């Protein structure tokens, strides 16, 4: 499988990118369905943009797991996912802190930069993987993250990460 790793990771980047674009609009396309809200963006907050990356990464990991027989698979996928989830707010808030309000093209590019970083980091980790134990731990973390994204969609804390910069509201608008 390692000889096809580059193509898997490139396909994953395309899948996550297109999936994130689709999920950005899914909530509106479904007439603001609460079911769609669980996995799609419900506002323009940084948290909701992190969700747009998380769910396509999770779905792609589930697909890829059927073909990758590695004891480190879920550890590597978790590492990549956490990298992407951290990069989105780091890039956004760093740029906004340094330059003030950033243009929309830059804000959108942070999503794609984060997605590319995920698959590049995973590529490197898959190439150098060692033996891993306790594969249930990263699976549990993925479940907790999915639950957090769902819960905070409906009950977001009143902190800047969850605040929609266009309306000033939190959660479903």
Secondary structure, 3 states (H helix, E strand, C coil): CHHHHHHHHHHHHHHHHHHHHHHHHHHHHCCCCHHHHHHCCCCCCHHHHHHHHHHHHHHHHHHHHCCCCCCCHHHHHHHHHHHHHHHHHHHHHHHHHHHCCCCHHHHHHHHHHHHHHHHHHHHHHHHCCCCCCCHHHHHHHHHHHHHHHHHHHHCCCCCHHHECCCCCCECCC
